Amino acid sequence: MPRSGAEALKWWRAAAEQGDTPAQFNIGVAYDNGQGVPRNQNEAAKWYRLAADKGHAQAQVNLGVLYDQGNGVPQNFVYAYMWFNLAASNGARMAIKNRDALASRMTQGQIDEAQKFTREWKPVAPQPVQAQ
């Protein structure tokens, strides 16, 4: 078992680069919170997106929050709503609360577009990630 955040990150990165979804999520959390690495929400968004694209509910919630707030990605309520909606369909209860709160700040057209994106979304198969 890794004894430090940096050591854990090394193991997670090795697994994440081989396509391991929970490891990709964990790296996103590390960058989001500055655990074992400097805080970097651009990197957090990148790693959350890899996990979210494969259906990881909590990664979808966290990516939705980043889009809602415009942290690490351009602020986009349509994408935030889509990610919250997908996470809700994957059993993340907090996503329902986030989605409904966000909807009160959106136009009906934006909600319709987000729901369309949700219907069209398809998970991707795990694949190795190119190391940087």
VMD Tcl script that draws the C-alpha trace (Angstrom):
set ca {
  {0.00 0.00 0.00}
  {1.43 3.43 -0.93}
  {2.55 5.49 2.09}
  {2.35 8.97 0.57}
  {0.20 10.96 -1.82}
  {3.07 11.17 -4.29}
  {3.61 7.42 -4.16}
  {-0.11 6.73 -4.56}
  {-0.21 9.12 -7.51}
  {2.64 7.21 -9.16}
  {0.68 3.94 -8.93}
  {-2.60 5.56 -9.98}
  {-0.90 7.19 -12.98}
  {0.53 3.83 -14.10}
  {-2.92 2.25 -13.85}
  {-4.68 5.28 -15.37}
  {-2.38 5.29 -18.37}
  {-3.47 1.69 -19.00}
  {-7.10 2.83 -19.03}
  {-8.08 2.08 -15.41}
  {-11.17 4.20 -14.77}
  {-11.00 4.45 -10.93}
  {-7.33 5.43 -11.17}
  {-8.20 8.14 -13.70}
  {-10.82 9.46 -11.28}
  {-8.35 9.37 -8.37}
  {-5.81 11.40 -10.35}
  {-8.54 13.92 -11.12}
  {-9.30 14.22 -7.40}
  {-5.59 14.62 -6.61}
  {-5.25 17.51 -9.07}
  {-8.58 19.03 -8.04}
  {-7.55 19.11 -4.38}
  {-3.77 19.47 -4.70}
  {-3.06 16.12 -3.04}
  {0.46 14.93 -3.88}
  {0.58 17.38 -6.82}
  {0.09 21.12 -7.21}
  {-3.61 21.98 -7.55}
  {-4.44 22.17 -11.25}
  {-8.07 22.13 -12.33}
  {-7.16 21.85 -16.02}
  {-5.49 18.53 -15.23}
  {-8.36 17.57 -12.92}
  {-10.82 18.16 -15.76}
  {-8.71 16.08 -18.15}
  {-8.61 13.07 -15.82}
  {-12.25 13.41 -14.74}
  {-13.24 13.50 -18.40}
  {-11.41 10.24 -19.11}
  {-13.28 8.52 -16.26}
  {-16.59 10.30 -16.94}
  {-16.52 9.26 -20.58}
  {-16.51 5.65 -19.38}
  {-19.53 6.13 -17.10}
  {-17.83 6.80 -13.73}
  {-20.68 8.55 -11.87}
  {-18.59 10.55 -9.39}
  {-16.24 11.71 -12.16}
  {-19.34 12.85 -14.04}
  {-20.51 14.82 -10.98}
  {-17.09 16.41 -10.48}
  {-16.78 17.29 -14.16}
  {-20.25 18.81 -14.02}
  {-19.15 20.99 -11.11}
  {-16.10 22.17 -13.06}
  {-18.29 23.12 -16.04}
  {-20.84 24.79 -13.76}
  {-18.17 26.93 -12.10}
  {-15.85 27.37 -15.09}
  {-12.88 25.83 -13.27}
  {-10.40 24.02 -15.50}
  {-12.84 24.24 -18.42}
  {-14.85 27.10 -19.91}
  {-18.07 27.66 -17.96}
  {-20.84 25.84 -19.80}
  {-24.19 25.18 -18.14}
  {-25.31 22.86 -20.95}
  {-22.33 20.53 -20.42}
  {-22.65 20.79 -16.64}
  {-26.31 19.79 -16.83}
  {-25.48 16.92 -19.20}
  {-22.80 15.53 -16.86}
  {-25.07 15.89 -13.81}
  {-27.88 14.18 -15.71}
  {-25.63 11.30 -16.74}
  {-24.31 10.93 -13.19}
  {-27.88 10.90 -11.86}
  {-28.75 8.10 -14.26}
  {-25.68 6.24 -12.93}
  {-26.94 6.48 -9.34}
  {-25.20 9.62 -8.03}
  {-27.81 11.28 -5.81}
  {-25.84 14.53 -5.44}
  {-26.05 14.91 -9.22}
  {-29.83 15.27 -9.02}
  {-29.54 18.13 -6.54}
  {-26.80 19.80 -8.62}
  {-28.73 19.37 -11.87}
  {-31.95 20.77 -10.44}
  {-30.17 23.77 -8.88}
  {-28.40 24.44 -12.16}
  {-31.66 24.20 -14.15}
  {-32.99 27.23 -12.27}
  {-30.17 29.29 -13.87}
  {-30.70 27.97 -17.40}
  {-33.07 28.80 -20.22}
  {-35.46 26.13 -21.48}
  {-33.44 26.04 -24.70}
  {-30.26 25.25 -22.79}
  {-32.01 22.49 -20.83}
  {-33.40 21.01 -24.04}
  {-29.92 21.04 -25.60}
  {-28.39 19.40 -22.51}
  {-31.07 16.71 -22.51}
  {-30.38 16.07 -26.21}
  {-26.65 15.70 -25.47}
  {-27.51 13.33 -22.61}
  {-29.61 11.13 -24.90}
  {-26.86 11.07 -27.55}
  {-23.99 10.35 -25.12}
  {-22.33 6.94 -25.39}
  {-19.68 5.60 -23.01}
  {-16.25 4.89 -24.44}
  {-14.30 1.68 -23.90}
  {-11.27 1.91 -21.60}
  {-8.09 2.58 -23.56}
  {-4.51 3.31 -22.61}
  {-3.66 7.00 -22.27}
  {-0.52 8.44 -23.82}
  {1.91 9.51 -21.11}
  {2.92 13.16 -21.15}
}
mol new
graphics top color blue
foreach p $ca { graphics top sphere $p radius 0.5 }
foreach p [lrange $ca 0 end-1] q [lrange $ca 1 end] { graphics top cylinder $p $q radius 0.2 }
display resetview
